[in-house]
Amino acid sequence: MSIGIAVAVLQIAIVGLGAPLLVGTLRTLKARLVGRRGPSPWQPYADLRKLLAKEAVVSTTTSWVFRATPYALVATLLTTALIVPVMTVRPPLAFAGNIILLVYLFMLGTFFLALAGLDAGSAFGGMGSSREVAIAALAEPTVIVAVFALALRANSIDLGRIVERFGGEPWLAANPAHLLAFAALFIVMLAETGRLPVDNPATHLELTMIHEAMVLEYSGRYLALVEWASAMKLFVFMTLLANLFVPLGLAEPTGPTTALMGVLALAAKLAVLTTAVALLETAVAKLRLFRVPELLAGSFALAFLSLMAVFVVR
């Protein structure tokens, strides 16, 4: 029991404290790739501290949904930190660690954020909410199909068991089904976290905003919680990509050594993924809004092909 509690605390700390550093590192890499010095990787921590010290201004037209949404976002993302295998093959909530629950938690956060965008009563908030829900409706089925392709080969929908199964057979990472599922989930990660080419987190242009349009009315501690939750969502998606498809360095939580090895392995894999995302975002432009469904439809096709490859390629 004590080991399980320690693992739970460590995973929450890794996701909660590591997420701002991941976002800061990504921003620094993008700046360096285009020839700028860029901000420090630790800048998101300073931004969150500044926002927490500011007064929150809330419109009189909003309801309790607007105030509860930041806390709901943080709560759902911290819960996913206990379901996803972060540093061990057995997450603290292993009994509930299946892909269906994970998708429901992601959708719960999206649902509250979309309601908050509508609750403010602004035109931009409603526009962003409608776009976010449309993207989520196209992206979430891809997550389920892509991970089910892995689950069929592992004979389990439990995320921990999937990682454990493929950790014992690392050569399966080169399987066509794995490669197709990885490509599909990578595209979904870009869409769900508001990265290029689906959305641009560094702009506030009214006609192109998706995620930023929903949070324009937030300020102070509420905005700090929303930004923190957004960073954690990116961290969780990258952790899924890293540990589901390259489950190296993960083992049973038997002691501090295995936990340390898992953390170091995760850091190395996240460094590679962060570099890949930075290279992609400096090489491509944002898609037109009406082209985004085509991209997500392509990711679903890749996930479906991955599912079919499980039966064709043995």
C-alpha positions as a Python dict, from the first residue, in 0.01 Angstrom:
ca = {
    (1, 'M'): (0, 0, 0),
    (2, 'S'): (283, 240, 85),
    (3, 'I'): (448, 177, -255),
    (4, 'G'): (118, 246, -431),
    (5, 'I'): (72, 576, -246),
    (6, 'A'): (431, 678, -322),
    (7, 'V'): (384, 600, -693),
    (8, 'A'): (60, 799, -699),
    (9, 'V'): (224, 1103, -540),
    (10, 'L'): (524, 1080, -773),
    (11, 'Q'): (313, 1050, -1087),
    (12, 'I'): (99, 1348, -990),
    (13, 'A'): (415, 1546, -916),
    (14, 'I'): (577, 1444, -1246),
    (15, 'V'): (274, 1542, -1453),
    (16, 'G'): (181, 1851, -1253),
    (17, 'L'): (529, 1995, -1211),
    (18, 'G'): (678, 1867, -1537),
    (19, 'A'): (405, 1997, -1767),
    (20, 'P'): (507, 2368, -1752),
    (21, 'L'): (869, 2270, -1815),
    (22, 'L'): (764, 2069, -2120),
    (23, 'V'): (576, 2367, -2264),
    (24, 'G'): (864, 2602, -2184),
    (25, 'T'): (1117, 2372, -2348),
    (26, 'L'): (899, 2346, -2658),
    (27, 'R'): (876, 2725, -2685),
    (28, 'T'): (1253, 2763, -2642),
    (29, 'L'): (1327, 2500, -2906),
    (30, 'K'): (1092, 2664, -3155),
    (31, 'A'): (1255, 3002, -3096),
    (32, 'R'): (1606, 2862, -3140),
    (33, 'L'): (1506, 2684, -3462),
    (34, 'V'): (1397, 3014, -3620),
    (35, 'G'): (1707, 3201, -3502),
    (36, 'R'): (1569, 3375, -3193),
    (37, 'R'): (1692, 3349, -2837),
    (38, 'G'): (1345, 3283, -2706),
    (39, 'P'): (1218, 3261, -2349),
    (40, 'S'): (1372, 3047, -2078),
    (41, 'P'): (1231, 2694, -2042),
    (42, 'W'): (1134, 2795, -1687),
    (43, 'Q'): (924, 3092, -1806),
    (44, 'P'): (586, 2909, -1770),
    (45, 'Y'): (647, 2876, -1396),
    (46, 'A'): (698, 3252, -1367),
    (47, 'D'): (385, 3313, -1575),
    (48, 'L'): (175, 3086, -1354),
    (49, 'R'): (308, 3251, -1039),
    (50, 'K'): (227, 3596, -1181),
    (51, 'L'): (-127, 3493, -1276),
    (52, 'L'): (-191, 3337, -935),
    (53, 'A'): (-104, 3670, -772),
    (54, 'K'): (-341, 3870, -993),
    (55, 'E'): (-705, 3939, -916),
    (56, 'A'): (-958, 3734, -1110),
    (57, 'V'): (-1211, 3945, -1301),
    (58, 'V'): (-1535, 3760, -1368),
    (59, 'S'): (-1825, 3886, -1577),
    (60, 'T'): (-2157, 3932, -1399),
    (61, 'T'): (-2333, 3734, -1673),
    (62, 'T'): (-2149, 3409, -1593),
    (63, 'S'): (-2276, 3126, -1376),
    (64, 'W'): (-2105, 2874, -1148),
    (65, 'V'): (-1989, 2681, -1456),
    (66, 'F'): (-1740, 2951, -1545),
    (67, 'R'): (-1578, 2941, -1199),
    (68, 'A'): (-1587, 2561, -1166),
    (69, 'T'): (-1436, 2483, -1506),
    (70, 'P'): (-1069, 2556, -1418),
    (71, 'Y'): (-1091, 2326, -1117),
    (72, 'A'): (-1268, 2058, -1320),
    (73, 'L'): (-995, 2074, -1585),
    (74, 'V'): (-716, 2037, -1330),
    (75, 'A'): (-900, 1756, -1150),
    (76, 'T'): (-957, 1551, -1467),
    (77, 'L'): (-596, 1591, -1583),
    (78, 'L'): (-456, 1494, -1244),
    (79, 'T'): (-683, 1189, -1248),
    (80, 'T'): (-544, 1086, -1586),
    (81, 'A'): (-198, 1109, -1429),
    (82, 'L'): (-303, 820, -1205),
    (83, 'I'): (-439, 612, -1495),
    (84, 'V'): (-166, 653, -1758),
    (85, 'P'): (157, 452, -1711),
    (86, 'V'): (402, 735, -1648),
    (87, 'M'): (704, 578, -1479),
    (88, 'T'): (590, 220, -1412),
    (89, 'V'): (384, -38, -1598),
    (90, 'R'): (137, -38, -1309),
    (91, 'P'): (-21, 306, -1257),
    (92, 'P'): (-186, 375, -919),
    (93, 'L'): (-538, 335, -1065),
    (94, 'A'): (-448, 25, -1265),
    (95, 'F'): (-787, -130, -1192),
    (96, 'A'): (-950, 156, -1385),
    (97, 'G'): (-670, 218, -1632),
    (98, 'N'): (-844, 142, -1960),
    (99, 'I'): (-864, 355, -2269),
    (100, 'I'): (-1240, 408, -2246),
    (101, 'L'): (-1216, 581, -1907),
    (102, 'L'): (-924, 790, -2032),
    (103, 'V'): (-1120, 918, -2331),
    (104, 'Y'): (-1418, 996, -2106),
    (105, 'L'): (-1194, 1205, -1880),
    (106, 'F'): (-1054, 1397, -2177),
    (107, 'M'): (-1408, 1458, -2303),
    (108, 'L'): (-1524, 1570, -1958),
    (109, 'G'): (-1262, 1843, -1953),
    (110, 'T'): (-1352, 1948, -2308),
    (111, 'F'): (-1721, 1954, -2214),
    (112, 'F'): (-1664, 2190, -1921),
    (113, 'L'): (-1431, 2415, -2121),
    (114, 'A'): (-1683, 2443, -2405),
    (115, 'L'): (-1959, 2529, -2154),
    (116, 'A'): (-1737, 2795, -1999),
    (117, 'G'): (-1675, 2950, -2340),
    (118, 'L'): (-2050, 2972, -2397),
    (119, 'D'): (-2120, 3083, -2040),
    (120, 'A'): (-1922, 3405, -2079),
    (121, 'G'): (-2168, 3521, -2346),
    (122, 'S'): (-1901, 3651, -2585),
    (123, 'A'): (-1903, 3587, -2958),
    (124, 'F'): (-1546, 3458, -2956),
    (125, 'G'): (-1619, 3218, -2671),
    (126, 'G'): (-1911, 3061, -2855),
    (127, 'M'): (-1710, 3039, -3175),
    (128, 'G'): (-1421, 2867, -2998),
    (129, 'S'): (-1652, 2627, -2814),
    (130, 'S'): (-1822, 2514, -3134),
    (131, 'R'): (-1486, 2456, -3302),
    (132, 'E'): (-1343, 2271, -3001),
    (133, 'V'): (-1641, 2036, -2980),
    (134, 'A'): (-1624, 1965, -3353),
    (135, 'I'): (-1254, 1878, -3329),
    (136, 'A'): (-1309, 1662, -3021),
    (137, 'A'): (-1589, 1471, -3194),
    (138, 'L'): (-1348, 1385, -3478),
    (139, 'A'): (-1040, 1323, -3265),
    (140, 'E'): (-1163, 1109, -2975),
    (141, 'P'): (-1279, 812, -3189),
    (142, 'T'): (-930, 804, -3341),
    (143, 'V'): (-777, 768, -2995),
    (144, 'I'): (-1001, 471, -2914),
    (145, 'V'): (-943, 294, -3247),
    (146, 'A'): (-565, 352, -3238),
    (147, 'V'): (-526, 216, -2886),
    (148, 'F'): (-768, -70, -2955),
    (149, 'A'): (-531, -177, -3231),
    (150, 'L'): (-266, -215, -2963),
    (151, 'A'): (-513, -369, -2720),
    (152, 'L'): (-603, -647, -2963),
    (153, 'R'): (-240, -750, -2992),
    (154, 'A'): (-191, -728, -2615),
    (155, 'N'): (-528, -900, -2543),
    (156, 'S'): (-621, -629, -2293),
    (157, 'I'): (-765, -277, -2289),
    (158, 'D'): (-576, -202, -1968),
    (159, 'L'): (-309, 56, -2044),
    (160, 'G'): (-65, -91, -1794),
    (161, 'R'): (-98, -441, -1939),
    (162, 'I'): (-51, -308, -2291),
    (163, 'V'): (275, -141, -2189),
    (164, 'E'): (385, -452, -2001),
    (165, 'R'): (307, -676, -2299),
    (166, 'F'): (501, -468, -2550),
    (167, 'G'): (782, -401, -2305),
    (168, 'G'): (859, -773, -2315),
    (169, 'E'): (862, -773, -2697),
    (170, 'P'): (1026, -444, -2803),
    (171, 'W'): (1059, -556, -3167),
    (172, 'L'): (684, -506, -3203),
    (173, 'A'): (750, -131, -3221),
    (174, 'A'): (840, -182, -3589),
    (175, 'N'): (511, -359, -3660),
    (176, 'P'): (303, -178, -3929),
    (177, 'A'): (3, -168, -3697),
    (178, 'H'): (211, 11, -3435),
    (179, 'L'): (353, 263, -3680),
    (180, 'L'): (10, 348, -3822),
    (181, 'A'): (-140, 382, -3474),
    (182, 'F'): (149, 604, -3366),
    (183, 'A'): (97, 836, -3666),
    (184, 'A'): (-278, 856, -3597),
    (185, 'L'): (-232, 930, -3227),
    (186, 'F'): (39, 1188, -3301),
    (187, 'I'): (-199, 1383, -3526),
    (188, 'V'): (-471, 1365, -3260),
    (189, 'M'): (-226, 1490, -2999),
    (190, 'L'): (-159, 1800, -3212),
    (191, 'A'): (-533, 1862, -3252),
    (192, 'E'): (-636, 1797, -2892),
    (193, 'T'): (-362, 2016, -2745),
    (194, 'G'): (-405, 2306, -2988),
    (195, 'R'): (-72, 2275, -3169),
    (196, 'L'): (17, 2354, -3529),
    (197, 'P'): (-106, 2286, -3794),
    (198, 'V'): (-450, 2260, -3627),
    (199, 'D'): (-425, 2561, -3396),
    (200, 'N'): (-158, 2816, -3307),
    (201, 'P'): (-115, 2863, -2930),
    (202, 'A'): (97, 3176, -2985),
    (203, 'T'): (-167, 3385, -3161),
    (204, 'H'): (-492, 3560, -3071),
    (205, 'L'): (-625, 3623, -3422),
    (206, 'E'): (-1002, 3612, -3392),
    (207, 'L'): (-1072, 3416, -3710),
    (208, 'T'): (-823, 3138, -3633),
    (209, 'M'): (-858, 3087, -3257),
    (210, 'I'): (-993, 2762, -3116),
    (211, 'H'): (-864, 2696, -2766),
    (212, 'E'): (-764, 3056, -2696),
    (213, 'A'): (-1110, 3182, -2788),
    (214, 'M'): (-1268, 2983, -2506),
    (215, 'V'): (-1032, 3118, -2239),
    (216, 'L'): (-1027, 3486, -2339),
    (217, 'E'): (-1258, 3579, -2051),
    (218, 'Y'): (-1041, 3412, -1786),
    (219, 'S'): (-792, 3602, -1574),
    (220, 'G'): (-597, 3569, -1253),
    (221, 'R'): (-596, 3233, -1078),
    (222, 'Y'): (-863, 3095, -1312),
    (223, 'L'): (-643, 3157, -1616),
    (224, 'A'): (-345, 3006, -1432),
    (225, 'L'): (-540, 2685, -1370),
    (226, 'V'): (-659, 2670, -1732),
    (227, 'E'): (-307, 2718, -1867),
    (228, 'W'): (-172, 2459, -1622),
    (229, 'A'): (-438, 2209, -1729),
    (230, 'S'): (-355, 2273, -2096),
    (231, 'A'): (14, 2201, -2028),
    (232, 'M'): (-75, 1882, -1840),
    (233, 'K'): (-291, 1763, -2129),
    (234, 'L'): (6, 1799, -2365),
    (235, 'F'): (224, 1613, -2114),
    (236, 'V'): (-26, 1326, -2079),
    (237, 'F'): (-68, 1286, -2456),
    (238, 'M'): (308, 1282, -2510),
    (239, 'T'): (345, 1031, -2226),
    (240, 'L'): (88, 806, -2394),
    (241, 'L'): (280, 825, -2722),
    (242, 'A'): (612, 761, -2548),
    (243, 'N'): (515, 472, -2322),
    (244, 'L'): (255, 292, -2532),
    (245, 'F'): (471, 271, -2842),
    (246, 'V'): (821, 271, -2690),
    (247, 'P'): (776, 110, -2347),
    (248, 'L'): (1148, 99, -2269),
    (249, 'G'): (1260, 167, -1914),
    (250, 'L'): (926, 84, -1750),
    (251, 'A'): (896, -196, -1495),
    (252, 'E'): (696, -301, -1191),
    (253, 'P'): (708, -47, -904),
    (254, 'T'): (936, -248, -677),
    (255, 'G'): (1149, 32, -534),
    (256, 'P'): (1322, 368, -587),
    (257, 'T'): (1556, 227, -853),
    (258, 'T'): (1279, 121, -1089),
    (259, 'A'): (1098, 452, -1033),
    (260, 'L'): (1415, 649, -1113),
    (261, 'M'): (1478, 443, -1427),
    (262, 'G'): (1120, 504, -1538),
    (263, 'V'): (1151, 879, -1485),
    (264, 'L'): (1480, 897, -1676),
    (265, 'A'): (1340, 688, -1962),
    (266, 'L'): (1031, 909, -1980),
    (267, 'A'): (1245, 1224, -1984),
    (268, 'A'): (1452, 1091, -2273),
    (269, 'K'): (1147, 992, -2477),
    (270, 'L'): (972, 1325, -2409),
    (271, 'A'): (1287, 1508, -2521),
    (272, 'V'): (1273, 1329, -2856),
    (273, 'L'): (900, 1394, -2899),
    (274, 'T'): (935, 1760, -2800),
    (275, 'T'): (1210, 1807, -3056),
    (276, 'A'): (993, 1642, -3322),
    (277, 'V'): (697, 1869, -3242),
    (278, 'A'): (921, 2178, -3247),
    (279, 'L'): (1065, 2080, -3586),
    (280, 'L'): (715, 2017, -3723),
    (281, 'E'): (573, 2345, -3597),
    (282, 'T'): (857, 2546, -3751),
    (283, 'A'): (823, 2367, -4085),
    (284, 'V'): (446, 2384, -4141),
    (285, 'A'): (187, 2659, -4147),
    (286, 'K'): (-151, 2656, -3982),
    (287, 'L'): (-419, 2482, -4184),
    (288, 'R'): (-733, 2663, -4288),
    (289, 'L'): (-1013, 2581, -4050),
    (290, 'F'): (-1209, 2391, -4313),
    (291, 'R'): (-909, 2168, -4384),
    (292, 'V'): (-880, 2049, -4024),
    (293, 'P'): (-1160, 1786, -4058),
    (294, 'E'): (-971, 1642, -4355),
    (295, 'L'): (-658, 1603, -4142),
    (296, 'L'): (-852, 1438, -3860),
    (297, 'A'): (-1032, 1212, -4107),
    (298, 'G'): (-690, 1108, -4234),
    (299, 'S'): (-580, 1027, -3877),
    (300, 'F'): (-890, 813, -3829),
    (301, 'A'): (-813, 631, -4154),
    (302, 'L'): (-462, 560, -4025),
    (303, 'A'): (-605, 428, -3698),
    (304, 'F'): (-852, 208, -3886),
    (305, 'L'): (-575, 73, -4108),
    (306, 'S'): (-377, -1, -3794),
    (307, 'L'): (-672, -198, -3661),
    (308, 'M'): (-702, -394, -3986),
    (309, 'A'): (-327, -460, -3991),
    (310, 'V'): (-359, -645, -3664),
    (311, 'F'): (-557, -916, -3846),
    (312, 'V'): (-360, -908, -4171),
    (313, 'V'): (-1, -881, -4046),
    (314, 'R'): (97, -1137, -3783),
}
